Amino acid sequence: THHGIFDVSYLLPLPNVTICSPMDEEELMGAVDFAYRWDKGPIAVRYPRGDARKDRGEHMMWEIGKGRVLRGGSDICVISSGEIGLEVERAIEALSDDEKKYVSHYDLRFIKPLDIELLNDAFCKHRVIISIEESLLCGGVGSQIALWGMENGHSDVKVERMGIKDFFPQWGSIEQLREDCGIDVHSIIDRIRVYISYICNENKLN
């Protein structure tokens, strides 16, 4: 339980709760400031783990239930929540220029309420959604995204969930634990490339 991977699954069903999931130091400061001013119910802020990331000069105000588009691509949208988004950035950066054009990266910022406008944009513009989170897959963010897509007429869009399966992760460094859970940079690259290959082969057939 010391890994902090169960909170999303038990907080999501609570009515009127707000869950913020900042990606880095800059985002954490914004989230804490938002939480301090929030007076419309309980609010939780998921602290990013690991070393603080230096200020990138991006000072975006936090607005309730609003995420952000970090990069745009044509077919595959990776939707992240929290600090794992930095791993997504590293994974995309490791792709070739030809591969990068297929990949978008959306950062939710809020796990609850979800940014419906952002999700609609992701599902309408892409053929594959890859959700990634540092929390349990069971009752987690990816489950909410997949359910929203199914209930809103996007059953033709493939949704793959990356996160922590139904087990207790052991002790280790953050890098080791992410590798054990299949959410490290190399795992993300592998999943993206599987879908790029599929899309390219399908286009050749057509």
Disulfide bonds with the S-S distance in Angstrom:
none
